[in-house]
Amino acid sequence: MNLDHAVTGFLDCQRALARKYHSEEAELRLLQRFAAARGAARLEDLTPALLEDFLASRPRTQPRSFNHLLGAVGCLLDWAVSQQLLDSSPLRAHRRRTTAARIPFLLDPAQARQLLAAAAALPDGTRSPCRGPVYHAVFALCYGLGLRGGEACGLRCGDIDRDRELLIIKGGKFGKARLVPHGPRIGELIGQQLRRRSRDGELTGDAPLFTFNGRASISRHSASTVFTQLARDLGFTAPAGASPPRLHSLRHSFAVGCLLRWYRQGLDPAARLPWLSTFMGHVDPVSTQVYLTITPALLEQASLRFEALAEPAWTAVPS
């Protein structure tokens, strides 16, 4: 089968399952160009040696970057096998270990309040009116509801269901959509943004909620840059072995904060993990576990839980 047709068929199949596959497509286009330059026009021409040469031609010093490239190629070939286009996958390379990855920076409630106050106090720019309220609301959604930065920045006015206190998150990771309930404090922040936007004229459902020019949503890159600068100004420093503060730290902090509250309320975190997974837009709890970094506060609560559980056993032992 023609390699170009195979790649197109694979991408169409994945997108039919509501997956975006933008970055994966870019990786596979690299493979197509590499193979074409070597006269490998058919899927069957992808030999183990050619694939090894392709991977070696793309200098990926970070394991995560290399594994992403390897994963895109591997998924294509596994799909080809499942479609009986190949007898077996010719890919022989293995994933690189990422055990040295650092833990994420987590904001405690005091740091979160500092960050939100600093964001609200941001001065307007020549091209960014109401800059403070906009970034304050975006960061509050990421910290208070665990939204990804791109999900918060890309909200549209039609995504707000004020009657039911819901956000409709569209185009999340892998193209998934979900409903996210919120409380009155988040509702008030969203209401302020809607009132600000309505002063610019009648709003359509497709109008961006967070915008500086009235036409385009603010970019995740801009929000990330502002977050990093504020964290630096506030003196947030990562402990040994942790990554520097970044916008995604707010989502990590939300997940760990939920777990800590459940412990303190005497609830079973394991039983509630599927709820958190659904709330955060994950397919299963395994994906959510990546966000659950063990902190001293969590260890303390787990220790107290164990002591309470074990107390009947050791008090029953005669002295």
Secondary structure as a PSIPRED ss2 file (coil, helix, strand):
# PSIPRED VFORMAT (PSIPRED V4.0)

   1 M C   1.000  0.000  0.000
   2 N E   0.000  0.000  1.000
   3 L H   0.000  1.000  0.000
   4 D H   0.000  1.000  0.000
   5 H H   0.000  1.000  0.000
   6 A H   0.000  1.000  0.000
   7 V H   0.000  1.000  0.000
   8 T H   0.000  1.000  0.000
   9 G H   0.000  1.000  0.000
  10 F H   0.000  1.000  0.000
  11 L H   0.000  1.000  0.000
  12 D H   0.000  1.000  0.000
  13 C H   0.000  1.000  0.000
  14 Q H   0.000  1.000  0.000
  15 R H   0.000  1.000  0.000
  16 A H   0.000  1.000  0.000
  17 L C   1.000  0.000  0.000
  18 A C   1.000  0.000  0.000
  19 R C   1.000  0.000  0.000
  20 K C   1.000  0.000  0.000
  21 Y C   1.000  0.000  0.000
  22 H H   0.000  1.000  0.000
  23 S H   0.000  1.000  0.000
  24 E H   0.000  1.000  0.000
  25 E H   0.000  1.000  0.000
  26 A H   0.000  1.000  0.000
  27 E H   0.000  1.000  0.000
  28 L H   0.000  1.000  0.000
  29 R H   0.000  1.000  0.000
  30 L H   0.000  1.000  0.000
  31 L H   0.000  1.000  0.000
  32 Q H   0.000  1.000  0.000
  33 R H   0.000  1.000  0.000
  34 F H   0.000  1.000  0.000
  35 A H   0.000  1.000  0.000
  36 A H   0.000  1.000  0.000
  37 A H   0.000  1.000  0.000
  38 R C   1.000  0.000  0.000
  39 G C   1.000  0.000  0.000
  40 A C   1.000  0.000  0.000
  41 A C   1.000  0.000  0.000
  42 R E   0.000  0.000  1.000
  43 L H   0.000  1.000  0.000
  44 E H   0.000  1.000  0.000
  45 D H   0.000  1.000  0.000
  46 L C   1.000  0.000  0.000
  47 T C   1.000  0.000  0.000
  48 P H   0.000  1.000  0.000
  49 A H   0.000  1.000  0.000
  50 L H   0.000  1.000  0.000
  51 L H   0.000  1.000  0.000
  52 E H   0.000  1.000  0.000
  53 D H   0.000  1.000  0.000
  54 F H   0.000  1.000  0.000
  55 L H   0.000  1.000  0.000
  56 A H   0.000  1.000  0.000
  57 S H   0.000  1.000  0.000
  58 R C   1.000  0.000  0.000
  59 P C   1.000  0.000  0.000
  60 R C   1.000  0.000  0.000
  61 T C   1.000  0.000  0.000
  62 Q C   1.000  0.000  0.000
  63 P H   0.000  1.000  0.000
  64 R H   0.000  1.000  0.000
  65 S H   0.000  1.000  0.000
  66 F H   0.000  1.000  0.000
  67 N H   0.000  1.000  0.000
  68 H H   0.000  1.000  0.000
  69 L H   0.000  1.000  0.000
  70 L H   0.000  1.000  0.000
  71 G H   0.000  1.000  0.000
  72 A H   0.000  1.000  0.000
  73 V H   0.000  1.000  0.000
  74 G H   0.000  1.000  0.000
  75 C H   0.000  1.000  0.000
  76 L H   0.000  1.000  0.000
  77 L H   0.000  1.000  0.000
  78 D H   0.000  1.000  0.000
  79 W H   0.000  1.000  0.000
  80 A H   0.000  1.000  0.000
  81 V H   0.000  1.000  0.000
  82 S H   0.000  1.000  0.000
  83 Q C   1.000  0.000  0.000
  84 Q C   1.000  0.000  0.000
  85 L C   1.000  0.000  0.000
  86 L C   1.000  0.000  0.000
  87 D C   1.000  0.000  0.000
  88 S C   1.000  0.000  0.000
  89 S C   1.000  0.000  0.000
  90 P C   1.000  0.000  0.000
  91 L C   1.000  0.000  0.000
  92 R C   1.000  0.000  0.000
  93 A C   1.000  0.000  0.000
  94 H C   1.000  0.000  0.000
  95 R C   1.000  0.000  0.000
  96 R C   1.000  0.000  0.000
  97 R C   1.000  0.000  0.000
  98 T C   1.000  0.000  0.000
  99 T C   1.000  0.000  0.000
 100 A C   1.000  0.000  0.000
 101 A C   1.000  0.000  0.000
 102 R C   1.000  0.000  0.000
 103 I E   0.000  0.000  1.000
 104 P C   1.000  0.000  0.000
 105 F C   1.000  0.000  0.000
 106 L C   1.000  0.000  0.000
 107 L C   1.000  0.000  0.000
 108 D C   1.000  0.000  0.000
 109 P H   0.000  1.000  0.000
 110 A H   0.000  1.000  0.000
 111 Q H   0.000  1.000  0.000
 112 A H   0.000  1.000  0.000
 113 R H   0.000  1.000  0.000
 114 Q H   0.000  1.000  0.000
 115 L H   0.000  1.000  0.000
 116 L H   0.000  1.000  0.000
 117 A H   0.000  1.000  0.000
 118 A H   0.000  1.000  0.000
 119 A H   0.000  1.000  0.000
 120 A H   0.000  1.000  0.000
 121 A C   1.000  0.000  0.000
 122 L C   1.000  0.000  0.000
 123 P C   1.000  0.000  0.000
 124 D C   1.000  0.000  0.000
 125 G E   0.000  0.000  1.000
 126 T C   1.000  0.000  0.000
 127 R C   1.000  0.000  0.000
 128 S E   0.000  0.000  1.000
 129 P C   1.000  0.000  0.000
 130 C C   1.000  0.000  0.000
 131 R H   0.000  1.000  0.000
 132 G H   0.000  1.000  0.000
 133 P H   0.000  1.000  0.000
 134 V H   0.000  1.000  0.000
 135 Y H   0.000  1.000  0.000
 136 H H   0.000  1.000  0.000
 137 A H   0.000  1.000  0.000
 138 V H   0.000  1.000  0.000
 139 F H   0.000  1.000  0.000
 140 A H   0.000  1.000  0.000
 141 L H   0.000  1.000  0.000
 142 C H   0.000  1.000  0.000
 143 Y H   0.000  1.000  0.000
 144 G H   0.000  1.000  0.000
 145 L H   0.000  1.000  0.000
 146 G C   1.000  0.000  0.000
 147 L C   1.000  0.000  0.000
 148 R C   1.000  0.000  0.000
 149 G H   0.000  1.000  0.000
 150 G H   0.000  1.000  0.000
 151 E H   0.000  1.000  0.000
 152 A H   0.000  1.000  0.000
 153 C H   0.000  1.000  0.000
 154 G C   1.000  0.000  0.000
 155 L C   1.000  0.000  0.000
 156 R E   0.000  0.000  1.000
 157 C H   0.000  1.000  0.000
 158 G H   0.000  1.000  0.000
 159 D H   0.000  1.000  0.000
 160 I E   0.000  0.000  1.000
 161 D E   0.000  0.000  1.000
 162 R C   1.000  0.000  0.000
 163 D C   1.000  0.000  0.000
 164 R C   1.000  0.000  0.000
 165 E C   1.000  0.000  0.000
 166 L E   0.000  0.000  1.000
 167 L E   0.000  0.000  1.000
 168 I E   0.000  0.000  1.000
 169 I E   0.000  0.000  1.000
 170 K C   1.000  0.000  0.000
 171 G C   1.000  0.000  0.000
 172 G C   1.000  0.000  0.000
 173 K H   0.000  1.000  0.000
 174 F H   0.000  1.000  0.000
 175 G H   0.000  1.000  0.000
 176 K C   1.000  0.000  0.000
 177 A C   1.000  0.000  0.000
 178 R E   0.000  0.000  1.000
 179 L E   0.000  0.000  1.000
 180 V E   0.000  0.000  1.000
 181 P E   0.000  0.000  1.000
 182 H C   1.000  0.000  0.000
 183 G C   1.000  0.000  0.000
 184 P H   0.000  1.000  0.000
 185 R H   0.000  1.000  0.000
 186 I H   0.000  1.000  0.000
 187 G H   0.000  1.000  0.000
 188 E H   0.000  1.000  0.000
 189 L H   0.000  1.000  0.000
 190 I H   0.000  1.000  0.000
 191 G H   0.000  1.000  0.000
 192 Q H   0.000  1.000  0.000
 193 Q H   0.000  1.000  0.000
 194 L H   0.000  1.000  0.000
 195 R H   0.000  1.000  0.000
 196 R H   0.000  1.000  0.000
 197 R H   0.000  1.000  0.000
 198 S H   0.000  1.000  0.000
 199 R C   1.000  0.000  0.000
 200 D C   1.000  0.000  0.000
 201 G C   1.000  0.000  0.000
 202 E C   1.000  0.000  0.000
 203 L C   1.000  0.000  0.000
 204 T C   1.000  0.000  0.000
 205 G C   1.000  0.000  0.000
 206 D C   1.000  0.000  0.000
 207 A C   1.000  0.000  0.000
 208 P E   0.000  0.000  1.000
 209 L C   1.000  0.000  0.000
 210 F C   1.000  0.000  0.000
 211 T E   0.000  0.000  1.000
 212 F C   1.000  0.000  0.000
 213 N C   1.000  0.000  0.000
 214 G C   1.000  0.000  0.000
 215 R C   1.000  0.000  0.000
 216 A C   1.000  0.000  0.000
 217 S E   0.000  0.000  1.000
 218 I C   1.000  0.000  0.000
 219 S C   1.000  0.000  0.000
 220 R H   0.000  1.000  0.000
 221 H H   0.000  1.000  0.000
 222 S H   0.000  1.000  0.000
 223 A H   0.000  1.000  0.000
 224 S H   0.000  1.000  0.000
 225 T H   0.000  1.000  0.000
 226 V H   0.000  1.000  0.000
 227 F H   0.000  1.000  0.000
 228 T H   0.000  1.000  0.000
 229 Q H   0.000  1.000  0.000
 230 L H   0.000  1.000  0.000
 231 A H   0.000  1.000  0.000
 232 R H   0.000  1.000  0.000
 233 D H   0.000  1.000  0.000
 234 L C   1.000  0.000  0.000
 235 G C   1.000  0.000  0.000
 236 F C   1.000  0.000  0.000
 237 T C   1.000  0.000  0.000
 238 A C   1.000  0.000  0.000
 239 P C   1.000  0.000  0.000
 240 A C   1.000  0.000  0.000
 241 G C   1.000  0.000  0.000
 242 A E   0.000  0.000  1.000
 243 S C   1.000  0.000  0.000
 244 P C   1.000  0.000  0.000
 245 P C   1.000  0.000  0.000
 246 R C   1.000  0.000  0.000
 247 L C   1.000  0.000  0.000
 248 H C   1.000  0.000  0.000
 249 S H   0.000  1.000  0.000
 250 L H   0.000  1.000  0.000
 251 R H   0.000  1.000  0.000
 252 H H   0.000  1.000  0.000
 253 S H   0.000  1.000  0.000
 254 F H   0.000  1.000  0.000
 255 A H   0.000  1.000  0.000
 256 V H   0.000  1.000  0.000
 257 G H   0.000  1.000  0.000
 258 C H   0.000  1.000  0.000
 259 L H   0.000  1.000  0.000
 260 L H   0.000  1.000  0.000
 261 R H   0.000  1.000  0.000
 262 W H   0.000  1.000  0.000
 263 Y H   0.000  1.000  0.000
 264 R H   0.000  1.000  0.000
 265 Q C   1.000  0.000  0.000
 266 G C   1.000  0.000  0.000
 267 L C   1.000  0.000  0.000
 268 D C   1.000  0.000  0.000
 269 P H   0.000  1.000  0.000
 270 A H   0.000  1.000  0.000
 271 A H   0.000  1.000  0.000
 272 R H   0.000  1.000  0.000
 273 L H   0.000  1.000  0.000
 274 P H   0.000  1.000  0.000
 275 W H   0.000  1.000  0.000
 276 L H   0.000  1.000  0.000
 277 S H   0.000  1.000  0.000
 278 T H   0.000  1.000  0.000
 279 F H   0.000  1.000  0.000
 280 M C   1.000  0.000  0.000
 281 G C   1.000  0.000  0.000
 282 H C   1.000  0.000  0.000
 283 V C   1.000  0.000  0.000
 284 D C   1.000  0.000  0.000
 285 P H   0.000  1.000  0.000
 286 V H   0.000  1.000  0.000
 287 S H   0.000  1.000  0.000
 288 T H   0.000  1.000  0.000
 289 Q H   0.000  1.000  0.000
 290 V C   1.000  0.000  0.000
 291 Y C   1.000  0.000  0.000
 292 L C   1.000  0.000  0.000
 293 T C   1.000  0.000  0.000
 294 I C   1.000  0.000  0.000
 295 T C   1.000  0.000  0.000
 296 P H   0.000  1.000  0.000
 297 A H   0.000  1.000  0.000
 298 L H   0.000  1.000  0.000
 299 L H   0.000  1.000  0.000
 300 E H   0.000  1.000  0.000
 301 Q H   0.000  1.000  0.000
 302 A H   0.000  1.000  0.000
 303 S H   0.000  1.000  0.000
 304 L H   0.000  1.000  0.000
 305 R H   0.000  1.000  0.000
 306 F H   0.000  1.000  0.000
 307 E H   0.000  1.000  0.000
 308 A H   0.000  1.000  0.000
 309 L H   0.000  1.000  0.000
 310 A H   0.000  1.000  0.000
 311 E H   0.000  1.000  0.000
 312 P H   0.000  1.000  0.000
 313 A H   0.000  1.000  0.000
 314 W H   0.000  1.000  0.000
 315 T H   0.000  1.000  0.000
 316 A C   1.000  0.000  0.000
 317 V C   1.000  0.000  0.000
 318 P C   1.000  0.000  0.000
 319 S C   1.000  0.000  0.000
